[in-house]
Amino acid sequence: SIAKIASTTTQFQTCMMGQLEIKILL
C-alpha cells in the first residue's frame, strides 16, 4: 500500500540523517 511505502521511506530518511549526524559528530 502507499501508506506502507511512505512509512518505509520516512524510516529510511531518518536512518540516513542519523548516519550523517554520527559522521559529523565523529
PyMOL Python script that loads the backbone (N, CA, C, O; Angstrom):
from pymol import cmd

cmd.read_pdbstr("""\
ATOM      1  N   SER A   1       0.846  -1.209   0.000  1.00  0.00           N
ATOM      2  CA  SER A   1       0.000   0.000   0.000  1.00  0.00           C
ATOM      3  C   SER A   1       0.875   1.251   0.000  1.00  0.00           C
ATOM      4  O   SER A   1       2.054   1.192   0.351  1.00  0.00           O
ATOM      5  N   ILE A   2       0.302   2.363  -0.388  1.00  0.00           N
ATOM      6  CA  ILE A   2       1.066   3.616  -0.429  1.00  0.00           C
ATOM      7  C   ILE A   2       1.504   4.023   0.977  1.00  0.00           C
ATOM      8  O   ILE A   2       2.622   4.497   1.173  1.00  0.00           O
ATOM      9  N   ALA A   3       0.620   3.834   1.945  1.00  0.00           N
ATOM     10  CA  ALA A   3       0.956   4.201   3.324  1.00  0.00           C
ATOM     11  C   ALA A   3       2.180   3.421   3.795  1.00  0.00           C
ATOM     12  O   ALA A   3       3.051   3.975   4.465  1.00  0.00           O
ATOM     13  N   LYS A   4       2.248   2.149   3.449  1.00  0.00           N
ATOM     14  CA  LYS A   4       3.382   1.305   3.841  1.00  0.00           C
ATOM     15  C   LYS A   4       4.672   1.853   3.225  1.00  0.00           C
ATOM     16  O   LYS A   4       5.698   1.944   3.899  1.00  0.00           O
ATOM     17  N   ILE A   5       4.614   2.215   1.946  1.00  0.00           N
ATOM     18  CA  ILE A   5       5.802   2.739   1.261  1.00  0.00           C
ATOM     19  C   ILE A   5       6.234   4.061   1.889  1.00  0.00           C
ATOM     20  O   ILE A   5       7.425   4.294   2.097  1.00  0.00           O
ATOM     21  N   ALA A   6       5.268   4.921   2.190  1.00  0.00           N
ATOM     22  CA  ALA A   6       5.592   6.218   2.790  1.00  0.00           C
ATOM     23  C   ALA A   6       6.260   6.015   4.140  1.00  0.00           C
ATOM     24  O   ALA A   6       7.221   6.710   4.469  1.00  0.00           O
ATOM     25  N   SER A   7       5.756   5.066   4.924  1.00  0.00           N
ATOM     26  CA  SER A   7       6.328   4.795   6.246  1.00  0.00           C
ATOM     27  C   SER A   7       7.759   4.297   6.106  1.00  0.00           C
ATOM     28  O   SER A   7       8.650   4.726   6.839  1.00  0.00           O
ATOM     29  N   THR A   8       7.973   3.387   5.158  1.00  0.00           N
ATOM     30  CA  THR A   8       9.314   2.834   4.945  1.00  0.00           C
ATOM     31  C   THR A   8      10.272   3.931   4.495  1.00  0.00           C
ATOM     32  O   THR A   8      11.417   3.983   4.943  1.00  0.00           O
ATOM     33  N   THR A   9       9.803   4.807   3.607  1.00  0.00           N
ATOM     34  CA  THR A   9      10.641   5.895   3.104  1.00  0.00           C
ATOM     35  C   THR A   9      11.032   6.827   4.244  1.00  0.00           C
ATOM     36  O   THR A   9      12.183   7.254   4.334  1.00  0.00           O
ATOM     37  N   THR A  10      10.077   7.141   5.113  1.00  0.00           N
ATOM     38  CA  THR A  10      10.350   8.031   6.248  1.00  0.00           C
ATOM     39  C   THR A  10      11.381   7.403   7.167  1.00  0.00           C
ATOM     40  O   THR A  10      12.297   8.081   7.632  1.00  0.00           O
ATOM     41  N   GLN A  11      11.238   6.109   7.431  1.00  0.00           N
ATOM     42  CA  GLN A  11      12.193   5.418   8.302  1.00  0.00           C
ATOM     43  C   GLN A  11      13.580   5.428   7.664  1.00  0.00           C
ATOM     44  O   GLN A  11      14.582   5.622   8.353  1.00  0.00           O
ATOM     45  N   PHE A  12      13.640   5.218   6.347  1.00  0.00           N
ATOM     46  CA  PHE A  12      14.918   5.205   5.641  1.00  0.00           C
ATOM     47  C   PHE A  12      15.583   6.579   5.724  1.00  0.00           C
ATOM     48  O   PHE A  12      16.779   6.682   5.999  1.00  0.00           O
ATOM     49  N   GLN A  13      14.790   7.643   5.481  1.00  0.00           N
ATOM     50  CA  GLN A  13      15.335   9.003   5.546  1.00  0.00           C
ATOM     51  C   GLN A  13      15.849   9.310   6.942  1.00  0.00           C
ATOM     52  O   GLN A  13      16.903   9.927   7.098  1.00  0.00           O
ATOM     53  N   THR A  14      15.108   8.883   7.957  1.00  0.00           N
ATOM     54  CA  THR A  14      15.515   9.132   9.346  1.00  0.00           C
ATOM     55  C   THR A  14      16.833   8.413   9.632  1.00  0.00           C
ATOM     56  O   THR A  14      17.718   8.960  10.290  1.00  0.00           O
ATOM     57  N   CYS A  15      16.952   7.195   9.135  1.00  0.00           N
ATOM     58  CA  CYS A  15      18.172   6.415   9.351  1.00  0.00           C
ATOM     59  C   CYS A  15      19.350   7.096   8.669  1.00  0.00           C
ATOM     60  O   CYS A  15      20.424   7.209   9.260  1.00  0.00           O
ATOM     61  N   MET A  16      19.163   7.553   7.428  1.00  0.00           N
ATOM     62  CA  MET A  16      20.237   8.208   6.694  1.00  0.00           C
ATOM     63  C   MET A  16      20.661   9.494   7.400  1.00  0.00           C
ATOM     64  O   MET A  16      21.854   9.782   7.504  1.00  0.00           O
ATOM     65  N   MET A  17      19.680  10.273   7.888  1.00  0.00           N
ATOM     66  CA  MET A  17      20.005  11.512   8.593  1.00  0.00           C
ATOM     67  C   MET A  17      20.779  11.194   9.865  1.00  0.00           C
ATOM     68  O   MET A  17      21.708  11.916  10.227  1.00  0.00           O
ATOM     69  N   GLY A  18      20.398  10.116  10.542  1.00  0.00           N
ATOM     70  CA  GLY A  18      21.091   9.714  11.758  1.00  0.00           C
ATOM     71  C   GLY A  18      22.537   9.368  11.459  1.00  0.00           C
ATOM     72  O   GLY A  18      23.436   9.715  12.226  1.00  0.00           O
ATOM     73  N   GLN A  19      22.767   8.678  10.333  1.00  0.00           N
ATOM     74  CA  GLN A  19      24.135   8.303   9.965  1.00  0.00           C
ATOM     75  C   GLN A  19      24.954   9.544   9.649  1.00  0.00           C
ATOM     76  O   GLN A  19      26.135   9.621   9.989  1.00  0.00           O
ATOM     77  N   LEU A  20      24.316  10.529   8.988  1.00  0.00           N
ATOM     78  CA  LEU A  20      25.025  11.765   8.662  1.00  0.00           C
ATOM     79  C   LEU A  20      25.422  12.487   9.944  1.00  0.00           C
ATOM     80  O   LEU A  20      26.537  12.996  10.054  1.00  0.00           O
ATOM     81  N   GLU A  21      24.506  12.532  10.918  1.00  0.00           N
ATOM     82  CA  GLU A  21      24.795  13.207  12.185  1.00  0.00           C
ATOM     83  C   GLU A  21      25.949  12.509  12.894  1.00  0.00           C
ATOM     84  O   GLU A  21      26.816  13.165  13.471  1.00  0.00           O
ATOM     85  N   ILE A  22      25.960  11.172  12.852  1.00  0.00           N
ATOM     86  CA  ILE A  22      27.033  10.412  13.508  1.00  0.00           C
ATOM     87  C   ILE A  22      28.373  10.729  12.833  1.00  0.00           C
ATOM     88  O   ILE A  22      29.380  10.917  13.515  1.00  0.00           O
ATOM     89  N   LYS A  23      28.387  10.789  11.495  1.00  0.00           N
ATOM     90  CA  LYS A  23      29.632  11.079  10.777  1.00  0.00           C
ATOM     91  C   LYS A  23      30.134  12.468  11.133  1.00  0.00           C
ATOM     92  O   LYS A  23      31.335  12.676  11.302  1.00  0.00           O
ATOM     93  N   ILE A  24      29.204  13.429  11.248  1.00  0.00           N
ATOM     94  CA  ILE A  24      29.604  14.804  11.576  1.00  0.00           C
ATOM     95  C   ILE A  24      30.177  14.854  12.996  1.00  0.00           C
ATOM     96  O   ILE A  24      31.187  15.510  13.249  1.00  0.00           O
ATOM     97  N   LEU A  25      29.514  14.150  13.913  1.00  0.00           N
ATOM     98  CA  LEU A  25      29.988  14.155  15.302  1.00  0.00           C
ATOM     99  C   LEU A  25      31.350  13.485  15.421  1.00  0.00           C
ATOM    100  O   LEU A  25      32.188  13.918  16.212  1.00  0.00           O
ATOM    101  N   LEU A  26      31.576  12.437  14.643  1.00  0.00           N
ATOM    102  CA  LEU A  26      32.855  11.738  14.721  1.00  0.00           C
ATOM    103  C   LEU A  26      33.929  12.538  13.972  1.00  0.00           C
ATOM    104  O   LEU A  26      35.085  12.118  13.917  1.00  0.00           O
TER     105      LEU A  26
END
""", "prot")
cmd.dss("prot")
cmd.show_as("cartoon", "prot")
cmd.util.cbc("prot")
cmd.orient("prot")
